[in-house]
Amino acid sequence: MINAEALPGKTRVCMLVFSNYPNDPRVRREAAALVRKGLDVDVYCLRQPHELSEEVCDGVTVYRIMDTPRSKEALTRYLWHTLRFTWRALVRVGNQAGARSYALYQVHTMPDFLIFACLAAKWQGKPIILDLHDLSVELFAAKLQGARRHLLALVALQERLACRFADHLITTSWGFKARLLQRGNPEAKITLVFNSADPSLFWLDDSRQFRPIGHRLRLLYHGTIAERFGLHLLLEALPLIRSRHRDVSLRLYGKIDPSYQRRLTQIVREFGLSQHVEFAGWRPAAALMDCFREADLAVVPYLHDAFMDLAVSTKTFEYAAAGLPVVATRLQAMTSIFPEDSITYVAPNDSEALARGVLQLAADPARQAHQSRAAYAAQQQLSGEVMAERYTTLVERMLGAQHDAATSVSAPSRPG
């Protein structure tokens, strides 16, 4: 257990993230875990129009140092915005590092090169954690096409330099950890912290009734709406699902990439789905359990590629924690956590297979009930409490090592 009183001065952790707080669930969970252990946490992040530049959110001090970009889809825009944010973070953190007396720094990716905004930490000799939410090389390998693939060498270089700059790495899946090991990072430098469900926000819904579903079938998806998450396949599956459930509805909760929204809107128009599909917008995490209660099934139709096969779905942890039955694409990262009997798995990149999976699960209440129990049990092994303890134990160890090193340096030497 972290004993903040045993550490010198006010024990304060600095976090940097090119995202919004408290909307980013992983950053929010980790910051909250540290606050519960008695540490102070400062988060430097992006600002949305309705947000204050500085405020305290549930004990976490938030500095919003740049407005959230309207669009980050184009690679050149993404690079420009992330470089601007990194520069602002470098200046702001550097100016405040002395006054705030940070004991430890943590950078959340992407981008990986954001870690270089922590130069003050190197000057101070303070530990730095790089929390790799995703692996840049695999993600850009899946995105970059044609002549732009030569940029992968630069992506790999900045990841390699960032990992060397960090004192410790955190990542989010067994597949990601395996790749980091393959790239020469020592195993002792890597800690695996899954994106498990926050138990204060997602809990088992004991009131859920499992029954054969008639004409009215309610489907749900929440999270980022982008091409790699395969929502176009789900829309293309709806006509076949509608053949048995004429009042089927699909609610999509989350922020959507503008160019992808145009594609999805075209599919809705082409298949006459306007009465069946609702782009319900982003919802705060605290409101999602109510959305889950209104749904019969959740669908996770991720595409299969080198990145998605390694990335663990946060939303699946949340559905499982709430007891909501799931139909999902069969991917290595998913099957490594959720057994065959806990999810209705379907072949990747196949809208007809997705439709068949939804129809089979909707027609079988016993299967719905069994999946709900099995998925809940599977996620309990990697629950939010377990991951929070793993994470805070790491921070405790790094702070303790820093404290011991400072004490040994400052201790007067004994005469010989």
N, C-alpha and C positions, 0 to 999 in steps of 0.2 A: 504493500500500500504506500502511495506517495505521502510523505510527511513534509508538507510545505514548510512547516515551522523549523525543520531541521536544516533547511537550505538557506544560503546567505541572502539577506534582504527580502524584497518582495519577489516571489517566484512568478515570472511572467513569460508566457510563450507568445511568439510572434508567428502568425500564419499569413501566407500570401496565396491568393487564388484569383485567376482570371474568370471570375464568375460572380454570381450574386449571393449575398448572405442576408438572411438565413435560408434562402431558397435552395442552395446546394445541399442535398441531404447528407452527403458524406462529411463535408466540412462541418456542418451543424452537429452531427453526431459526435465527431471527435472533439470539437471544441466543448460541447456540453459535458463529455466524459471527463475532460480535464478540470472544468469548473466544479464538477461534483467532487473531485479529489482535492479541491482547495487551491487550485492554481488560478491565476489570472490569465486571460487570453485576449490578445488583440488580433483582429482579422482585417487585412487590407484587401479590398475587393472592388467590384464594379458597383455603379449606382444606377438604379432605375428611376424614372421621372418622379415617382411618388415618394421616394425614399430620402431620408436625411443624409447629409454628408458624413455626419458623425452621430452615433447613438450607442446606447447600451441595450443589447438584446439578450434577455435571460442571463445576465451576468457577463456576457461577452462584449467587449468594446469593439465597435465596428467603425473602420475608416474607409469610406467609399471614395476612392481617389480618382476615378474616371467614370464618365457616363458609359452605360452599356451601349455598345455599337448597335446600330439598327440592323446591320447585316454582317455576318461573318462567313458567308458561304464561299465567296471567291477567295482563292488562295492568297492573292496579293492583298486583299482587304484584311484577311485574317492575320497575315504577317505584319501589316502596318499597325493594326490595332494592338496586337500582342507586344510588339516592340515599344509602342507608346506606353502601354501599361507597365512593362518591365522598367522602362526609364523612370516613370513616375514613382514606382515602388522603390527603386534604387535610391532616389533622392529623398522620398518621404521617410522610408525606414532608416536611411542613413542619418537623417536629421533628428529622428526621434529615438534612435537606438540607445544613446547615452542616458537621456532623461527617463526612458521607460525601463532601462536595465533588463533587457531580454536575456533570459537564461538559456533559451533554446529557440531555434527557428525551424519552421516547417513550411515547405512549398508544395502546393497541390498542382498537379499538371492537368491539362496541357495549358501552355507550352512548357517543355522541359527547361528551356533556357531562362525561364523566370527565376530559377534558382540563383542566377548570377546577380539578381537584385539584392542578395544577402551578402554582399561584400563586407558589410559591417560585421557580420558574424565571424568571418574569417579574421578580420583585424582584431576582434575581441577574443578570438579563440573559443567561440561558442559552438556547440554542436548544431548540425543542420540535418533535417530529415527531408528527403524527397519522396512525396507520396504520389506514386505513379498510378493515377486512376485508370489510365489507358496506356498502351505502348504505342508511341508515335510511329515507329517503323512499320508495324503491322497495319496500323490504321491508315497511314498514307499509302502503303503498298496497295491497299484495297481501293483507295480513292483515286490515286494518280494514274492517268492513262497516257499512252502514246509517248511523245517527246518529253512530257513532264516527269516521266519516271526517273530521269537522270537526277532529279532533285532528291531521290531517296538517299543518295550518298550523304547529302548535307543533313537530312533528317537523322540518319544514323550517327553522324558525327556529333551533332548537338546533344543527342541522347547520351552518347558515350561520355562526353565531357561533363554533362550534368550529373551523371551517376558517379563519376570520379570526384566531382566537387563536393558531393554529399557525403556525410558521415554514415548515413544509414538510409536504406531504401524500404519503402512500404509498397506493396502492390496488392491487386484485388482478385487474382485467380491463380490456380495451380499452373495453368498454361502460361500466364504472364511470368510467373516465377521461373518456370523452366526456361523460357526464352532469355531472361536476364542471366541465368546461370550459364547458358550457352554462350553468352556474350562476354563471359569472363568475370562477372561480378561474383565475389565470394559468397557462399551460402550464409555465412555468419553475418553478412551485411544486409540480408533481406528478411523482412517480416511480412507474412501474408495476413492481411486483414480484409475479410470479405465485406461486401456492401450489404450486410444483413439488415433486416427490418428493424426499425426503431420500435422497441416494445412499448414506448409511451404513446405511439401513434397508431400501431397496428397490433391487434390482438385477436384471438380466436373468437369468431362470431358464433356463439352457441345457439343463437336463435335461427340460424340458417336451416331451411327445410329443403331436403333433397327429394325431388319428385320428377316424374316424366314431364317434360316441358312440351306444351301444346303449341298453338299458333304463335303465341307471344314469347319469343326468345330474346333475352336481353344480354348483349355482348359488350365487353369493356376492354379498353386498352388505355394505359396512362403512361406518360413519360414523353421524351423527345420524339417528335414525329419527323423522321428523316428517312431517306431512301433505304439505308442499310437495315432499318428495322422492319421493312417488308410490309408496310400497311397497304400498299397497292395490291399485294397478293390477297390480303384479307378482303378488300373491296371487290376484287374479281371473284372471290369465293362466295360472296353474298347472294348472287342469283341462284346458285345451286342450294344454298341454305334456305333461301326464301321459298323454294319449291315445297318444302315441308313445314316451314314456319313463316307463314305469309306476313305476320306482323313482327318479323325480326327487326331489332334495332341495334345499332352499333354506336356507342359513344366513345369518342376519342378525346382524352384529356391530355393537354400538354401544349408546349410551344411547337410551332411547325415552321419548317424551312419554307420561305415564300415560293421558291421554284418548285418544290415538291408539292406544295399545296395546289398549285396550278395543275399538276399532273393528277392528283387525287380528285380534284374538282371535275376534271375532264372524265375520269372513270365514273364518278357519280352521275354525271350527265348522260354518258353513253349507255349505262345500264339502268337508268331510271331509278336511282337509289336515293333521291333527295328526301323522301319520306322515311328513309331507314337509317340514314347516316347523320350523325350530329358531331360537328367539330365544336366541342364544348369548352375549349380554351383551357388555360392553365388553372390548376387548383392548388392552393397551399397544402402541404402534407397533412396538416391537421384536419383538412376537410375530406381526405380521400376515403376514410372508412365509411362515411355516408354514401359515397359513390359506389364503393364495393358492395354495400348492402343492397343497392338497387339493381345489381347485376346477377345473372345466373351463372355465367362463365366468363373467364378472362382468356384473352388470346395473345400469345407472344409469337408473332410470325416472322422472326428474324431471318434475314438472308444468310446463306452460307458463304463465307469467304475466310481468308487466312486470319483476319482480325476477329470476326464475330464468332468463329469456332473456339476462340480462346477466352472471350469476354463473358463474364458471369452477369446475368440479368438481375439487376437490383429489383425490378418490379416483380419478378417471380418470387423472390424472398418475401416481398410484401403481400402478394396474393396468398402464398403458403401460410404466412403468419396469421392471416385473417380467415383462413379456411375456405377461400374461393377457388373452386376447381379450375384447372388451367389446361388449355390446348396450346402446344408450343412446338416450334421447329426442333427436330432432333439435332443438337449440336454437342460437341464434345464437352464443353464447359458445363452445359446443363446436365447432361447425364452423369457427370462426375460428382454431382451433388444430389440431384433428385432421381431416385430409382425409377425403374420402368413403371411400377405400379402407382407412382405418385403424380405423374403427368401423362396426359394423352399426347404422345409424341407423333409427329407426322414428318414426312419427307420434306427436305428443304426446297425452297424455290418452286413450289408446286401448289397452285391455288386450289386445284381439285382435291389434292390430298388434305389440304387444310380444311376444306368444306366437309369432307368425309369425317375427319376427326371431330369437328364441332357437332355434326349430326349424330355420331356414335355416342359421344358423351352426353349430349342433350337427351338422348332416348333412354339412358341407363342410370336411374337414380342410385342404384347400389354402387355403381362405378364412381359416380360423383362423390358419394359419401366416403368410399374407401380412399379415393385420391386425396380428398380433403384431409383425412387423418394421416395418411402416409406422407404427404408433402409437409404438413405441419410438423410431424416428427423429424423429418429430414432437416428442416431449417432450424429446429431447436438445437441440433448438434453444433450449429454455427450461428447461434442466436446473437442478437444485438448485445446482450449482456456478456457473452463469451468474447466477442470481438472487442468490446469496450475494455474488458479486463486485459486482453492481450495487448491492446494499443497502449493503455496507461502503464502497463508493466514495462513496455519498451521505453516510454518517456521517463519513467522512474529510474530505470537503469542508466539512461544517458545523462540525466540530471545528476544522479548520484556519482557517476564517473567524473563528471565535470566538477562537482563539489570536492571530491577526493583529490583531484589533480590540483585544484586551486589551493586546497588546504596544505598539500605537501610542498607546494612552491612557497607559500607564505610562512610556513612553520620555520622558526629559527633553528639553525643547525646546532647540534651539540658539540661542545669542544672535544677534541680528540684526546 
